[in-house]
Amino acid sequence: MAAPTDPAPVSHSPLPLAYERETPGFALAAFLLSLAVRVPTLGRQSLWYDEILTANVVASGWSDLVADRLARGHFPTYFLFLKALGLGGASETMLRLPSALFMSLAAAIMTVLALRLGGRIAALSTLILFAFVPALVYYGQEARPYAMLLFFLAIATTALVSIIQQRPGSGRSALVATAGTIGAALAVPAGIVSVLLMHLSLPLAGAFGLPPERRRALRWHVAATWIVIGCAALLLIQGVRTVAHEPGGLMKWQYGFAIRPDIDRFLPSGWEVVPSLVFCALVLAAIMMRWRDPAVRLLAGSAVGTPLVFMVLGVFTATSGRYMLGMLPPAIVLAGIGAGELLRLTGPGSRALRAALGALAAAAALMLGLQGLDATQSETRFDWRSIGRFLAEHQIRDVEILTNNGVAPVSVGYYLPPGQAIRWRVANPPFEPIETLWPAARASDPAMLLLFFRGGAVPDEVVAGRSVCRFPFGPADLVILTRDPANLPAPLRGCAGD
């Protein structure tokens, strides 16, 4: 289907010439700052379980990759992209680098959009927020498709705003918007909700009142997007059915475990409540003060509607905060617009007030920067790398390890060298209580247990008559029980009785 073209340019509100000249500078600054915050610590922490799934599937064959992702209810788009880059078997840093680039590109695109809609203050606010908001720092350092999702949503949002604002070239903008919405939907299934909210916001943005050629461009765009999404979703049906019949169902129980996500290195614990409320107030200010602007209404529909939709979905199945990530870019642009509008209220003659607001904004930027740096230092991922290294260095091989963590076999296995031949027996709460491990622990000598949050709860009858070696790994303990230390690998024989 060919995209429609404009017979003639349509009038629109032009961007001030100074802003046009500044667009490349703002875009480059946003990209470089966002990248500079994320890249230095990309490889500091080991991969977590979902990232290890990424690494394993990217290292597999092309057909195996596609089959695996579809079988698990995921589109293979992001994983095929990593494989095409030759990242099978790559380091943590290289696996995460594409996400840092996608997030930084999204920052550049949304900063330019903020410049067009709200001027320099809005652009500067968007630039800083994209660089340092902890959620965007985190997902810009993760080998998962969420940064790719935000990149495509940024493309789609900017193109749809161009159509709504009646800028020249609605046919070209429709093509770009379609590439963005399809890319977002195929990056991660949760992106379909973000695309849906974007399209549902078009009538709110006055799409029905546009000239005929622009309405045709939007109809073509929406139809093409949902035809592709519908066809692609058919490929997921069998995988979704399979996952739904597993013990955990469709995310009815979130796998994994919680660790302390924020070390509060620079600022007091809980201080984030105040700037979060200020951020929400700025978004609300932009919506109220610029409601007549169709582009603001389009952004507001996505920013406000996305969490509401996921609240409804949460009634039927478990959801996660990362699925709502698509609301952040439009919310950030709105917050920037709100800051610019409030500053304009002071007027050019209120120098003292403007100076005070400037000082407040500088302090807020400093605190946000510290919070973003804190996000790069917080131990948000469990250190599977250290367990794999310990097992290899202490010659623990060709043994069975009992664990109460269902992701441990895959996660530890990723960091083991070939030939370790570790076997696993798993009690996976809440479906299997940890007590199912004790008979096997009594029958094995030596018995090796990797226990999470329950390391001190090995029953006396399991320990009785045996020496105990305990090695802590944060929230996990590797517990080794033996009646004869001579049965242990040589590097561990001295631990008995410690």
C-alpha positions in Angstrom: 0.0 0.0 0.0 1.5 3.3 -1.0 1.5 6.2 1.4 -0.5 9.3 0.5 1.4 12.4 -0.4 0.6 16.1 0.1 -0.5 17.9 -3.0 0.7 21.2 -1.5 2.2 22.3 1.8 -0.2 23.0 4.6 0.3 26.0 6.9 1.7 25.4 10.3 3.2 27.4 13.1 6.9 27.6 12.2 9.7 27.0 14.7 11.6 30.1 15.6 14.7 30.3 13.4 17.0 30.4 16.4 15.5 27.1 17.6 16.0 25.6 14.2 19.7 26.4 14.3 19.9 25.0 17.8 18.2 21.7 17.0 21.4 19.8 16.1 23.2 21.1 19.2 20.4 20.0 21.6 20.1 16.6 19.9 23.8 16.0 20.1 24.0 17.2 23.7 21.1 14.9 24.7 22.7 11.9 23.0 26.2 12.4 24.4 25.1 13.1 28.0 22.8 10.1 28.1 25.5 7.9 26.6 28.2 9.3 29.0 26.0 8.4 32.0 25.4 4.8 31.0 28.5 3.5 29.2 31.2 3.7 31.9 29.4 1.1 34.2 27.8 -1.1 31.5 29.8 -4.1 32.6 30.1 -3.4 36.3 27.5 -5.9 37.3 26.9 -9.4 36.1 23.9 -10.2 33.9 20.6 -10.9 35.7 18.4 -13.8 34.7 16.5 -12.1 31.8 19.7 -10.8 30.4 21.2 -14.2 30.6 18.3 -15.5 28.6 19.1 -12.8 26.0 22.8 -13.9 25.9 21.9 -17.5 25.6 19.4 -17.1 22.8 21.6 -14.7 20.9 24.4 -17.3 21.0 22.1 -19.9 19.5 21.3 -20.5 15.8 19.0 -18.2 13.8 16.1 -20.6 13.6 16.5 -21.7 17.2 16.4 -18.0 18.3 13.2 -17.3 16.5 11.6 -20.6 17.7 12.6 -19.9 21.3 11.3 -16.4 21.5 8.0 -17.2 19.8 7.6 -20.2 22.1 8.0 -17.9 25.2 5.5 -15.3 23.9 8.1 -12.8 22.8 8.8 -11.2 19.4 12.4 -12.1 18.2 13.1 -8.6 16.8 15.5 -7.3 19.4 17.3 -10.6 19.7 17.8 -10.9 16.0 19.2 -7.4 16.0 21.8 -8.3 18.6 22.7 -11.5 16.7 23.0 -9.5 13.4 25.5 -7.3 15.3 27.6 -10.4 16.0 27.0 -10.3 19.8 26.6 -14.0 20.4 29.1 -14.8 23.2 29.8 -11.1 23.8 30.8 -9.6 27.1 28.3 -7.9 29.4 29.4 -4.5 28.2 28.9 -5.3 24.6 25.5 -7.0 25.1 24.3 -3.9 26.9 25.8 -1.3 24.6 22.9 -1.4 22.1 20.4 -0.5 24.8 22.6 2.5 25.9 22.6 3.7 22.2 18.9 3.2 21.8 18.1 5.1 25.0 20.5 7.9 24.0 18.9 8.2 20.5 15.5 8.3 22.2 16.8 11.1 24.4 18.0 13.1 21.3 14.7 12.7 19.5 12.5 13.7 22.4 14.7 16.6 23.3 14.2 18.0 19.8 10.5 17.4 20.1 10.6 19.3 23.4 12.5 22.2 21.8 9.8 22.4 19.1 6.9 22.4 21.5 8.2 24.3 24.5 11.5 26.0 23.7 14.9 25.9 25.3 13.8 25.4 28.9 11.6 22.4 27.8 14.5 21.0 25.7 17.1 21.4 28.5 14.7 19.8 31.0 14.1 16.9 28.7 17.8 16.5 28.1 18.6 16.3 31.8 15.7 14.1 32.8 16.4 11.6 30.0 20.0 11.4 31.1 19.5 10.9 34.8 16.0 9.5 35.7 17.0 6.2 37.4 14.5 4.1 35.5 15.9 5.2 32.2 19.4 4.8 33.4 18.6 1.2 34.5 16.9 0.2 31.2 19.6 1.9 29.2 22.0 -0.5 30.8 20.1 -3.7 30.4 20.4 -6.3 27.6 16.7 -6.3 27.1 14.4 -4.7 24.5 13.0 -1.8 26.5 15.4 0.8 25.3 14.6 -0.2 21.7 10.9 0.2 22.6 11.5 3.8 23.7 13.5 4.6 20.6 10.7 3.5 18.3 8.1 5.2 20.4 10.1 8.5 20.2 10.2 8.2 16.4 6.4 7.5 16.2 5.5 10.3 18.6 7.6 12.9 16.8 6.1 11.9 13.4 2.5 12.0 14.7 3.1 15.4 16.3 4.2 16.7 12.9 1.0 15.5 11.3 -1.2 16.9 14.1 0.7 20.2 13.8 0.1 20.3 10.0 3.8 20.5 9.1 4.6 19.8 5.5 4.9 16.2 4.3 2.1 14.3 6.0 2.7 11.3 3.8 6.4 11.1 4.7 5.5 11.6 8.4 2.9 8.8 8.2 5.6 6.4 6.9 8.0 7.4 9.7 5.2 7.1 12.3 4.3 3.6 11.0 7.9 2.5 11.2 8.0 3.7 14.8 4.7 2.1 15.9 5.5 -1.2 14.3 9.0 -1.2 15.6 7.7 -0.5 19.1 5.1 -3.2 19.0 7.6 -5.8 17.7 10.3 -4.8 20.2 8.3 -6.1 23.1 4.6 -7.1 23.4 4.0 -4.5 26.1 4.7 -1.9 23.4 1.4 -2.8 21.8 -0.3 -1.0 24.7 1.8 2.1 24.2 0.9 2.1 20.5 -2.7 1.6 21.3 -2.7 4.6 23.7 -0.9 6.7 21.2 -3.6 6.0 18.6 -6.5 6.4 21.0 -5.1 9.9 21.8 -5.3 11.0 18.2 -9.0 12.0 18.4 -8.2 13.9 21.6 -5.5 15.7 19.6 -8.0 16.9 17.0 -7.3 14.3 14.3 -10.9 14.4 13.1 -10.6 18.1 12.4 -7.5 17.9 10.2 -7.6 18.6 6.5 -8.6 15.5 4.3 -5.1 14.6 3.2 -3.9 14.5 6.8 -6.8 12.4 7.9 -6.1 10.0 5.0 -2.4 9.8 6.1 -3.4 9.0 9.7 -6.0 6.4 8.5 -3.3 4.8 6.3 -0.8 4.8 9.2 -3.3 3.3 11.8 -4.5 0.6 9.4 -1.0 -0.4 8.4 0.2 -0.5 12.0 -2.6 -2.8 13.2 -2.6 -5.1 10.2 1.1 -5.8 10.9 0.6 -6.1 14.7 -2.4 -8.4 14.1 -0.5 -10.7 11.8 2.6 -10.7 14.1 0.4 -11.5 17.1 -0.8 -14.7 15.4 2.7 -16.0 15.7 2.5 -15.7 19.5 -0.7 -17.5 20.1 0.8 -21.0 20.6 3.6 -19.7 22.8 1.1 -17.8 25.0 -1.0 -20.9 25.4 1.9 -23.0 26.4 3.2 -20.5 28.9 -0.3 -20.0 30.3 -0.5 -23.7 31.3 2.9 -23.6 33.1 2.8 -23.4 37.0 3.5 -19.7 36.9 1.0 -19.0 34.1 1.1 -15.7 32.3 3.2 -13.8 34.8 0.7 -14.8 37.6 3.8 -15.2 39.7 6.8 -13.1 39.1 9.9 -15.2 39.0 13.2 -14.0 40.6 13.7 -12.4 43.9 14.2 -8.9 45.3 17.5 -7.3 46.4 18.1 -3.9 47.7 17.8 -1.7 44.5 19.0 1.6 45.8 22.1 2.2 48.0 21.3 5.9 48.6 24.9 6.8 48.3 24.5 10.5 47.9 21.1 11.5 49.3 18.9 10.4 52.2 16.6 7.4 51.7 13.1 8.3 50.7 14.0 11.8 49.5 12.8 10.9 46.0 9.1 11.5 47.0 9.5 15.3 46.8 11.0 15.5 43.3 8.6 12.9 42.1 5.7 15.0 43.2 7.2 18.1 41.6 7.6 16.1 38.3 3.9 15.2 38.4 3.0 18.8 39.1 5.0 20.0 36.1 3.3 17.4 33.9 -0.1 18.6 35.2 0.9 22.3 34.7 1.8 21.6 31.0 -1.6 19.8 30.4 -3.6 22.6 32.1 -1.7 25.6 30.6 -1.2 24.2 27.1 -4.4 22.1 26.7 -5.4 23.9 23.6 -2.2 22.6 21.9 -3.1 19.4 20.0 0.5 18.1 20.5 0.2 18.4 24.3 -3.1 16.5 24.2 -1.5 13.7 22.2 1.4 13.5 24.7 -1.0 13.6 27.7 -3.1 10.7 26.3 0.0 8.5 26.3 1.4 9.7 29.6 -1.8 9.5 31.6 -3.5 6.6 29.7 -0.7 4.1 29.9 -0.7 3.6 33.7 -4.5 3.5 33.7 -4.6 0.7 31.1 -2.0 -1.4 33.0 -4.0 -0.9 36.3 -6.9 -2.5 34.5 -4.7 -5.3 33.1 -3.4 -5.8 36.7 -6.8 -7.1 37.7 -6.4 -10.1 35.3 -2.7 -10.8 35.4 0.5 -9.6 37.1 2.1 -6.6 35.5 5.5 -5.0 36.0 6.6 -1.4 36.2 8.8 -1.9 33.1 5.8 -2.5 30.9 4.7 1.1 31.6 8.0 2.5 30.5 6.4 3.9 27.4 4.7 6.6 29.4 8.0 8.2 30.6 9.2 10.0 27.4 5.9 11.9 26.8 5.7 12.6 30.5 9.2 14.0 30.5 8.5 16.3 27.5 5.3 17.5 29.3 7.3 18.2 32.5 9.8 20.2 30.4 7.0 22.2 28.8 5.4 22.8 32.2 8.7 24.1 33.5 9.0 26.5 30.6 5.4 27.7 31.0 5.8 28.4 34.7 9.0 30.3 34.1 7.3 32.4 31.5 4.6 33.4 34.0 7.3 35.3 36.0 7.7 37.8 33.2 11.0 39.4 32.1 10.8 42.0 34.8 10.8 39.6 37.8 14.6 39.2 37.9 14.7 38.2 41.6 12.0 35.6 41.2 13.6 34.3 38.0 17.0 34.1 39.8 15.4 32.2 42.6 13.7 29.8 40.3 16.9 29.3 38.4 18.8 28.4 41.6 16.0 26.0 42.5 16.2 24.4 39.0 20.0 24.1 39.3 19.6 22.4 42.7 17.0 20.0 41.3 19.3 19.2 38.4 22.2 18.5 40.8 20.0 16.2 42.9 18.7 14.4 39.8 22.2 13.9 38.6 23.3 12.4 41.9 20.2 10.1 41.8 21.2 9.0 38.3 24.7 8.3 39.3 23.4 6.5 42.3 21.5 4.3 39.9 24.7 3.3 38.2 26.3 2.3 41.5 23.3 0.5 43.2 23.6 -3.3 43.2 20.4 -3.9 41.3 21.5 -7.3 40.0 22.4 -10.4 42.0 26.1 -11.3 41.4 25.8 -14.7 39.6 29.3 -14.1 38.3 30.9 -14.5 41.7 29.2 -17.8 42.3 30.3 -19.2 39.0 33.8 -18.0 39.6 33.8 -19.6 43.1 32.6 -23.0 41.8 35.2 -23.0 39.0 38.1 -21.9 41.2 37.3 -24.4 44.0 37.1 -27.3 41.5 33.4 -28.0 42.3 32.4 -30.1 39.3 30.4 -33.2 38.5 28.1 -32.7 41.6 24.5 -32.0 42.3 23.6 -28.6 43.9 20.3 -28.2 45.7 18.7 -24.8 45.5 15.5 -22.9 46.3 15.9 -20.5 43.4 14.4 -21.5 40.1 16.6 -19.2 38.0 19.9 -20.4 39.6 20.6 -23.3 37.2 20.5 -21.0 34.1 22.1 -18.0 35.8 25.0 -19.8 37.5 25.4 -22.1 34.5 26.1 -19.1 32.2 29.1 -18.1 34.3 30.6 -21.6 34.6 33.4 -22.7 32.2 32.6 -25.7 29.9 33.0 -29.1 31.5 31.8 -28.3 35.1 29.0 -30.8 34.8 26.9 -29.3 37.6 23.5 -30.9 38.1 20.7 -29.1 39.8 17.7 -30.0 42.0 15.3 -27.1 42.4 12.6 -26.4 44.9 10.9 -23.3 43.4 8.7 -21.4 45.9 5.8 -20.9 46.0 5.1 -24.0 43.9 7.5 -26.2 45.8 8.5 -25.6 49.4 12.1 -25.7 50.4 11.4 -28.7 52.6 11.4 -30.9 49.4 15.2 -30.5 49.3 15.9 -31.9 52.8 15.5 -35.7 51.9 18.0 -35.3 49.0 20.4 -33.3 51.3 20.3 -36.1 53.9 21.0 -38.7 51.3 23.9 -36.9 49.7 27.4 -36.7 51.0 28.8 -34.2 50.5 25.6 -32.2 50.1 25.8 -28.9 48.4 23.0 -26.3 48.8 22.7 -22.9 47.3 20.1 -21.3 49.5 18.5 -17.8 49.1 17.3 -16.0 52.3 17.0 -19.3 54.0 20.7 -20.1 54.5 20.4 -20.5 58.3 17.4 -22.7 58.2 18.9 -26.1 57.4 17.2 -28.5 59.8 19.3 -30.1 62.5 18.5 -33.6 61.3 20.1 -32.7 57.9 23.2 -31.3 59.6 23.6 -33.9 62.3 27.0 -35.7 62.3 28.4 -33.6 59.5 30.8 -30.7 59.2 29.4 -27.5 57.7 31.0 -25.1 55.3 29.2 -21.9 54.6 30.1 -19.3 51.9 28.0 -16.1 51.8 27.1 -14.5 48.5 24.9 -11.6 49.5 21.4 -12.9 49.9 22.5 -16.4 49.1 24.6 -19.0 51.0 26.5 -21.9 49.5 26.2 -24.5 52.3 28.3 -27.7 52.0 27.7 -30.6 54.4 30.0 -33.6 54.7 30.8 -36.4 57.1 34.4 -36.7 55.7 36.2 -33.6 54.6 38.4 -35.8 52.4 35.4 -36.1 50.1 35.5 -32.4 49.3 37.5 -30.9 46.4 41.0 -30.1 47.5 40.6 -26.3 47.8 37.7 -26.8 50.2 39.0 -29.4 52.6 40.2 -26.8 55.1 36.8 -25.2 55.4 35.2 -28.0 57.4 34.2 -26.7 60.8 34.4 -23.0 59.9 
